[in-house]
Amino acid sequence: MSASSRFRMFIDNEFVESASGEWFTTDNPFTGRPFAEVAAANEEDVDRAVRSAHRAFNAPEWKGLTASQRGELLLRLADLIAAHVEELAVAEVRDNGKLISEMRAQIAYMPQWYRYYGGLANKVEGAHLPSDKKNTVNFTRYEPLGVVAAIVPWNSPLLLLAWKLAPALAAGNTVVVKPSEFTSTSITPFMELVKAAGFPAGVVNVVTGTGPTVGAELVRHPLVRKVAFTGGETAGIAIAEAAGRRLIPATLELGGKSANIVFADANLDNAAKGVIGGIFAATGQTCVAGSRLLVQREIADEFIERLLAIARTARMGDPLSTDTQVGPVTTPVQLGKILRHIEDAKAEGARCVLGGGRAERPECGTGWFVEPTIFTDVTPQMRLAREEVFGPVLAIMPFDTDEEAVSLANSTDYGLAAGVWTRDLKRAHRMAEQLQAGSVWINTYRTSAPMSPFGGYKRSGLGREGGADAIKQYLQVKSVWIDLNDEYPSPFVMRL
């Protein structure tokens, strides 16, 4: 595995510098200081990577493989990931500041995505369709799109790449990856594994740099045939517009303002743990963060005290320590955004009952830390209740009835996820039906699996990742007609 302090791009199975020879620095969130340099790509590098992927897509070394052979490559990659969990997890922590315990778990589970789609590669079936034309056969076949641009965020780079890369490769596409400029280093040891797995040159490529320079150029490139993006709403809208102008499909997993709903009949100990984990795990830097707690009024005071008792014990510090429970924010830009949201909430009249500012604990050193923060007296009109904070900040709102809970939960422009805590099975089913969210968790939170679809309602995105149907978002269907008649009818009449 690479230990270099300079991280290059990966094009045509080689680690290469940018055409300009320029580099940018990347920081360790725990120290707040640079720890490495990353190749700064430009338009020439994007073109080189896309053309490499395009050549590979049409080359017999890839195009000539059977679906089963593609699947075997993915299974081999899964085994290599499983053998290098610790190295990949440490690389992620150093770059994004997430807890080593969470990153180990993520990386250890990540092979399941490659195994799932490796097994699914040879199970995509067309259909023999009934025909109302005499002596005519009609069938469908699924074919890959071509070059896919996979643009991944900074919060869980390798796992969220797996959600895109595994189905794209299983379908027979080639891929150009653009990681976040804030977390571009863990992709290097991962590409070493891609190369070791035996994927042909050009099938997977990586370009590093900023969104406006590299990401935008990648989406605009005429040889890119699909974009898969996870990130913020503003960037997602820009990508959707650019893809729309080129008439290419885009899968977009964007922001969230997810509600965690606790009813009076719930197991309150479990619910409290689920709510704490839903917002303070990963320092709230997850698209499905349960950033709004809706709690039934009759238990609100008791439940808030339970939350505060747990949250006050949160251990902050070095994310590489297994004792740490809340790590740093990944970027200084995000740190500033979170702190502004906290001050705005105070100014709007929300009551801060825990935290409420930058963490100054000795164990946080010079890193970018925010104290776990809880607000009560939040109203649906406040920014804190409507906008994604993407940090360890919880907004609490009480409700009285099931109908009010649904109305509050659905009152934002987002619809990525929701949690429901109740012992009432009928209520659980009603809530699952009425909540406008792509994932609804009952008596659990932040659960995922490769066989389950994931994506958002409303402004939380377009399309789904995960599950058997996701592979078809990287395929296009072709209808084939075969006329078995001896004589062709009149050429001037359409065959209806």
RANOR-V489109 format. One record per backbone hydrogen bond with DSSP energy under -0.5 kcal/mol. CO is the residue of the C=O (numbers start at 0). NH is the residue of the N-H. E is the energy in kcal/mol with one decimal. If there is no record, write none. Layout:
co=CO nh=NH e=E
co=CO nh=NH e=E
This chain:
co=4 nh=36 e=-2.8
co=5 nh=7 e=-0.6
co=6 nh=38 e=-2.4
co=8 nh=15 e=-2.0
co=9 nh=205 e=-3.4
co=10 nh=13 e=-1.2
co=13 nh=10 e=-2.6
co=13 nh=15 e=-0.7
co=15 nh=8 e=-2.5
co=17 nh=20 e=-0.7
co=21 nh=39 e=-2.5
co=23 nh=37 e=-3.2
co=25 nh=34 e=-2.6
co=25 nh=35 e=-1.3
co=26 nh=28 e=-0.7
co=27 nh=30 e=-0.6
co=27 nh=31 e=-3.0
co=27 nh=32 e=-0.8
co=28 nh=367 e=-1.9
co=32 nh=27 e=-2.8
co=35 nh=25 e=-2.2
co=36 nh=6 e=-3.0
co=37 nh=23 e=-2.5
co=38 nh=40 e=-0.9
co=41 nh=45 e=-2.1
co=42 nh=46 e=-2.5
co=43 nh=47 e=-2.1
co=44 nh=48 e=-2.5
co=45 nh=49 e=-2.7
co=46 nh=50 e=-2.5
co=47 nh=51 e=-1.8
co=48 nh=52 e=-2.3
co=49 nh=53 e=-2.6
co=50 nh=54 e=-2.5
co=51 nh=55 e=-2.3
co=52 nh=56 e=-2.2
co=53 nh=57 e=-1.3
co=54 nh=58 e=-0.9
co=55 nh=58 e=-0.6
co=55 nh=62 e=-0.5
co=58 nh=61 e=-1.4
co=58 nh=62 e=-3.0
co=59 nh=63 e=-1.1
co=61 nh=64 e=-1.5
co=65 nh=69 e=-2.2
co=66 nh=70 e=-2.2
co=67 nh=71 e=-2.0
co=68 nh=72 e=-1.6
co=69 nh=73 e=-1.8
co=70 nh=74 e=-2.2
co=71 nh=75 e=-2.1
co=72 nh=76 e=-2.3
co=73 nh=77 e=-2.2
co=74 nh=78 e=-1.9
co=75 nh=79 e=-1.9
co=76 nh=80 e=-2.4
co=77 nh=81 e=-2.2
co=78 nh=82 e=-1.2
co=79 nh=83 e=-0.6
co=80 nh=83 e=-1.5
co=81 nh=84 e=-0.6
co=83 nh=87 e=-2.1
co=84 nh=88 e=-2.7
co=85 nh=89 e=-2.5
co=86 nh=90 e=-2.0
co=87 nh=91 e=-2.0
co=88 nh=92 e=-2.3
co=89 nh=93 e=-2.5
co=90 nh=94 e=-1.1
co=91 nh=95 e=-3.2
co=92 nh=96 e=-2.2
co=96 nh=327 e=-0.5
co=98 nh=102 e=-2.6
co=99 nh=103 e=-2.7
co=100 nh=104 e=-1.6
co=101 nh=105 e=-2.7
co=102 nh=106 e=-2.9
co=103 nh=107 e=-2.5
co=104 nh=108 e=-1.6
co=105 nh=109 e=-1.8
co=106 nh=110 e=-0.7
co=108 nh=111 e=-2.0
co=109 nh=112 e=-1.6
co=109 nh=113 e=-1.0
co=110 nh=114 e=-2.6
co=111 nh=115 e=-2.7
co=112 nh=116 e=-2.2
co=113 nh=117 e=-1.7
co=114 nh=118 e=-2.2
co=115 nh=119 e=-1.3
co=116 nh=120 e=-1.2
co=119 nh=122 e=-2.2
co=120 nh=123 e=-0.6
co=122 nh=124 e=-0.7
co=126 nh=128 e=-0.7
co=126 nh=139 e=-2.3
co=128 nh=137 e=-0.6
co=132 nh=135 e=-1.1
co=134 nh=483 e=-3.2
co=136 nh=481 e=-3.0
co=137 nh=128 e=-2.5
co=138 nh=479 e=-3.6
co=140 nh=477 e=-3.0
co=142 nh=475 e=-2.9
co=145 nh=173 e=-1.8
co=146 nh=224 e=-3.0
co=146 nh=225 e=-1.0
co=147 nh=149 e=-0.6
co=147 nh=175 e=-2.7
co=148 nh=150 e=-0.6
co=148 nh=227 e=-3.0
co=149 nh=151 e=-0.6
co=149 nh=177 e=-2.8
co=150 nh=229 e=-1.8
co=155 nh=159 e=-2.5
co=156 nh=160 e=-1.6
co=157 nh=161 e=-2.0
co=158 nh=162 e=-1.5
co=159 nh=163 e=-0.5
co=160 nh=163 e=-1.3
co=160 nh=164 e=-3.7
co=161 nh=165 e=-1.8
co=163 nh=167 e=-1.9
co=164 nh=168 e=-2.6
co=165 nh=169 e=-2.3
co=166 nh=170 e=-1.8
co=167 nh=172 e=-2.3
co=168 nh=171 e=-1.2
co=173 nh=147 e=-2.8
co=174 nh=204 e=-2.0
co=175 nh=149 e=-2.5
co=176 nh=206 e=-2.5
co=177 nh=151 e=-1.7
co=179 nh=182 e=-1.0
co=184 nh=187 e=-1.3
co=184 nh=188 e=-0.7
co=185 nh=189 e=-1.2
co=186 nh=190 e=-2.3
co=187 nh=191 e=-1.6
co=188 nh=192 e=-1.1
co=189 nh=193 e=-2.0
co=190 nh=194 e=-2.5
co=191 nh=195 e=-2.2
co=192 nh=196 e=-2.0
co=193 nh=197 e=-0.6
co=193 nh=198 e=-1.3
co=194 nh=197 e=-1.1
co=199 nh=202 e=-1.8
co=202 nh=174 e=-3.1
co=204 nh=176 e=-3.3
co=205 nh=9 e=-1.6
co=207 nh=40 e=-2.9
co=209 nh=213 e=-2.5
co=209 nh=214 e=-1.4
co=210 nh=215 e=-2.7
co=212 nh=216 e=-0.8
co=213 nh=217 e=-2.2
co=214 nh=218 e=-2.2
co=215 nh=219 e=-1.9
co=216 nh=220 e=-1.1
co=220 nh=223 e=-1.5
co=222 nh=146 e=-0.7
co=224 nh=248 e=-0.6
co=225 nh=148 e=-2.9
co=226 nh=250 e=-2.6
co=227 nh=150 e=-2.8
co=228 nh=252 e=-2.6
co=231 nh=235 e=-2.2
co=232 nh=236 e=-2.5
co=233 nh=237 e=-1.9
co=234 nh=238 e=-2.4
co=235 nh=239 e=-2.6
co=236 nh=240 e=-2.5
co=237 nh=241 e=-2.3
co=238 nh=242 e=-3.0
co=239 nh=243 e=-2.5
co=240 nh=244 e=-2.0
co=241 nh=245 e=-1.0
co=242 nh=246 e=-0.6
co=242 nh=247 e=-2.2
co=243 nh=246 e=-0.8
co=248 nh=226 e=-1.9
co=249 nh=251 e=-0.6
co=250 nh=228 e=-3.0
co=251 nh=253 e=-0.6
co=251 nh=461 e=-1.9
co=252 nh=230 e=-2.1
co=257 nh=291 e=-2.0
co=258 nh=260 e=-0.6
co=258 nh=418 e=-2.8
co=259 nh=261 e=-0.6
co=259 nh=293 e=-2.6
co=260 nh=262 e=-0.6
co=260 nh=420 e=-2.7
co=261 nh=295 e=-2.4
co=262 nh=265 e=-1.8
co=265 nh=267 e=-1.1
co=266 nh=270 e=-2.6
co=267 nh=271 e=-2.4
co=268 nh=272 e=-1.9
co=269 nh=273 e=-2.5
co=270 nh=274 e=-2.7
co=271 nh=275 e=-2.5
co=272 nh=276 e=-2.7
co=273 nh=277 e=-2.0
co=274 nh=278 e=-1.1
co=275 nh=278 e=-0.7
co=275 nh=279 e=-2.9
co=275 nh=280 e=-0.7
co=276 nh=280 e=-0.7
co=277 nh=289 e=-2.0
co=279 nh=282 e=-1.7
co=280 nh=283 e=-1.6
co=281 nh=284 e=-2.6
co=283 nh=285 e=-1.4
co=285 nh=288 e=-2.0
co=288 nh=257 e=-0.7
co=288 nh=290 e=-2.3
co=290 nh=394 e=-2.4
co=291 nh=259 e=-3.2
co=291 nh=293 e=-0.6
co=292 nh=294 e=-0.6
co=292 nh=396 e=-2.9
co=293 nh=261 e=-3.1
co=294 nh=398 e=-1.5
co=295 nh=298 e=-1.9
co=295 nh=299 e=-0.6
co=296 nh=299 e=-1.0
co=298 nh=302 e=-3.0
co=299 nh=303 e=-2.7
co=300 nh=304 e=-1.8
co=301 nh=305 e=-1.7
co=302 nh=306 e=-2.3
co=303 nh=307 e=-2.7
co=304 nh=308 e=-2.2
co=305 nh=309 e=-1.8
co=306 nh=310 e=-3.2
co=307 nh=311 e=-2.3
co=309 nh=312 e=-1.4
co=310 nh=313 e=-1.6
co=313 nh=315 e=-0.6
co=314 nh=324 e=-3.4
co=314 nh=325 e=-2.0
co=317 nh=320 e=-1.9
co=318 nh=99 e=-3.0
co=320 nh=323 e=-1.2
co=325 nh=316 e=-1.1
co=330 nh=334 e=-2.1
co=331 nh=335 e=-2.1
co=332 nh=336 e=-1.9
co=333 nh=337 e=-2.5
co=334 nh=338 e=-2.2
co=335 nh=339 e=-2.0
co=336 nh=340 e=-2.0
co=337 nh=341 e=-2.1
co=338 nh=342 e=-2.1
co=339 nh=343 e=-2.5
co=340 nh=344 e=-2.3
co=341 nh=345 e=-2.0
co=342 nh=346 e=-2.2
co=343 nh=347 e=-1.8
co=344 nh=349 e=-2.3
co=345 nh=348 e=-1.2
co=349 nh=351 e=-0.6
co=350 nh=352 e=-0.7
co=350 nh=375 e=-2.9
co=353 nh=373 e=-1.6
co=356 nh=370 e=-2.4
co=360 nh=363 e=-1.8
co=361 nh=364 e=-1.4
co=363 nh=366 e=-2.2
co=366 nh=368 e=-1.2
co=367 nh=328 e=-4.1
co=368 nh=358 e=-1.4
co=370 nh=355 e=-0.5
co=372 nh=393 e=-2.6
co=373 nh=352 e=-2.5
co=373 nh=353 e=-1.1
co=374 nh=395 e=-2.2
co=375 nh=350 e=-2.5
co=378 nh=381 e=-1.7
co=381 nh=384 e=-1.1
co=381 nh=385 e=-0.9
co=382 nh=385 e=-0.8
co=382 nh=386 e=-3.2
co=390 nh=392 e=-2.3
co=391 nh=372 e=-2.6
co=393 nh=374 e=-2.9
co=393 nh=395 e=-0.5
co=394 nh=292 e=-3.0
co=395 nh=377 e=-1.2
co=396 nh=294 e=-1.6
co=398 nh=296 e=-3.3
co=400 nh=404 e=-2.1
co=401 nh=405 e=-2.3
co=402 nh=406 e=-2.3
co=403 nh=407 e=-2.6
co=404 nh=408 e=-2.6
co=405 nh=409 e=-2.3
co=407 nh=410 e=-1.3
co=412 nh=458 e=-2.5
co=414 nh=437 e=-1.5
co=414 nh=456 e=-3.0
co=415 nh=438 e=-1.2
co=416 nh=258 e=-0.7
co=417 nh=440 e=-2.9
co=418 nh=260 e=-3.1
co=419 nh=421 e=-0.6
co=419 nh=442 e=-3.3
co=420 nh=262 e=-2.3
co=422 nh=424 e=-0.8
co=423 nh=427 e=-2.4
co=424 nh=428 e=-2.0
co=425 nh=429 e=-2.4
co=426 nh=430 e=-3.0
co=427 nh=431 e=-2.3
co=428 nh=432 e=-1.8
co=429 nh=433 e=-2.1
co=430 nh=434 e=-2.4
co=434 nh=436 e=-1.6
co=438 nh=417 e=-1.3
co=440 nh=419 e=-2.7
co=440 nh=442 e=-0.6
co=448 nh=451 e=-1.7
co=449 nh=466 e=-3.4
co=453 nh=464 e=-3.0
co=456 nh=414 e=-0.7
co=456 nh=459 e=-2.2
co=457 nh=460 e=-1.0
co=459 nh=253 e=-2.4
co=461 nh=251 e=-2.1
co=464 nh=453 e=-2.4
co=466 nh=469 e=-0.8
co=467 nh=470 e=-0.8
co=468 nh=471 e=-1.1
co=469 nh=472 e=-1.2
co=470 nh=473 e=-1.5
co=471 nh=474 e=-1.2
co=473 nh=144 e=-1.0
co=475 nh=142 e=-2.8
co=477 nh=140 e=-2.1
co=477 nh=479 e=-0.5
co=479 nh=138 e=-2.4
co=481 nh=136 e=-3.0
co=481 nh=483 e=-0.6
co=489 nh=492 e=-1.2
co=493 nh=495 e=-1.3
